[in-house]
């Protein structure tokens, strides 16, 4: 009897393992569950507010009471954490973004209310000044120049205020040099040594942030662009340097932002450092999938889950996403 060549067709048929659902599940290399999601939430002043964001179908600006309701639902779905972002009206914005330091601002009030109602859900606070400045930039500005060291001093105070309000993770997204180490020192001195820092370590100057700027009220006020402090999309080695610096300064975890166009960065960061690595599926990515689904151009649920799986496959430990609640429900329904 002639022996078939091992490791070659027809002795080896790769389709065998794909032929049944049970078999595909047994050999799946990557898994996706609600445990992988940090659901992004946009806050707004008021009571009973559930205001749609036009550029992000399905996303709403929520008042604190509505955010508490969402937190309860997220917990019941198995989502471990929420990331909160504030919408700020133009009249409440100032050149120095002073509202960021207000211990009774929208973010802090939301954290206290959610923690009182749902103490077992994690809360992540964005640390940057862009939701509060009248020029829409992440830092203080003088004569058109973003000031690094002066901004870091303000960010430390903002981080401490948010930590004291109940946030579990401080996530500096400003991309100022040295801010992670300064924030770590400030948190420790304030008795918040157990509060985590998730550094937006590789945050690119991306076109995919547009819908988010509408969501938080920055779209109409941003003067110029952010390329002097956010990363050039052409660069990869620079991302590794940024991550190395943030980890050396005390970051507990790091983030790559945006997501789908930067899977190579996620993979390189995870391989190089082995540190907890997260990715932000940003507003533009969310909006593209939603718009295509609404036009009947693709299956929205399948595209959503496929994109989320891609982040895990690239090496991410978890994903910050506006799809968190929707994806958890889709996974739950099978």
Buried (B, 14 or more C-beta within 10 A) or exposed (E): EEEEEEEEEEEEEEEEEEEEEEEEEEEEEEEBEBEBBBBBBBBBBBEEBEBEBEBBBBBBBBBBBBBBBBBBBBBEBEBBBBBBBBBBEEEBBBEBBBBBBBBEBBBBBBBBBBBEBBEEBBBBBBBBBBBBBBBBBBBBBEEEEBBBEBBBEBBBBBBBBBBBBBBBBBBBBBBBBEBBBBBBEBBEEBEBEEBBBBBBBBBBBBEBBBBBBBBBBBBEBBEEEBEBBBBEBEBBEBBBEBBBBBBEBBBBBBBBBBBBBBBEBBBBBBEEBEBBBBBBBBBBBBBBBBBBBEEEEBEBBEBBBEBBBBBBBBBBBBBBBBBBBBBBEBBEEE
